[in-house]
């Protein structure tokens, strides 16, 4: 599994937690190696520990939106990127933002990649 796949796994897990906070599909973890599982677990642990801070950070940087109005897919992508940039700090900012944009291209609306890029660029300038 590549790092981008581990990031996608974290995104899918967080997205599912928005709808069912108590459980998630553990079958998604079957193909992950130990390093990728550690990376994904690190993101998920930070999600649990820092979501209110992340929510506030997003609230401060969204223009014309509230966190509640965001597509949950876009919110999950933003959360993963913010966790990686604020708490994990293993990868360069440009790589993390690019990966977030790629997730938006793959899973969200046509306008989402530009939106995700803009929000992250504003937060991490």
HUQUI-V421873 format. One record per pair of residues at least 6 apart in sequence whose ideal C-beta (glycine too) atoms are under 6 Angstrom apart, sorted by the first residue. I is the first residue (numbers start at 1). J is the second residue. D is the distance in Angstrom with one decimal. If there is no record, write none. Layout:
BEGIN
((I,J,D) (I,J,D))
END
This chain:
BEGIN
((1,31,5.8) (1,32,5.1) (1,33,5.8) (1,36,4.6) (4,99,5.8) (6,36,3.8) (6,39,4.8) (6,40,5.0) (7,99,5.7) (9,28,5.7) (9,40,5.1) (10,40,4.7) (10,43,4.0) (10,80,5.3) (11,76,5.3) (11,77,5.9) (11,80,4.9) (11,103,5.7) (13,24,5.1) (14,47,5.6) (14,76,4.5) (14,79,5.6) (15,76,3.9) (16,24,4.9) (18,72,4.8) (42,88,5.8) (43,80,6.0) (43,83,5.2) (46,83,4.5) (46,87,4.5) (54,79,5.7) (54,82,5.1) (55,67,5.5) (58,67,5.3) (59,67,5.7) (61,122,5.0) (61,123,5.0) (73,107,5.4) (73,108,4.7) (74,108,5.6) (74,112,5.3) (77,100,5.2) (77,103,4.9) (77,104,5.6) (77,116,5.7) (81,96,5.4) (81,100,4.0) (81,120,5.6) (84,96,4.9) (85,96,5.4) (85,124,5.8) (93,124,5.5) (97,120,4.8) (100,116,5.2) (101,113,4.7) (101,116,5.7) (101,117,5.2) (104,112,4.1) (104,113,4.3) (104,116,4.6) (105,113,5.1))
END
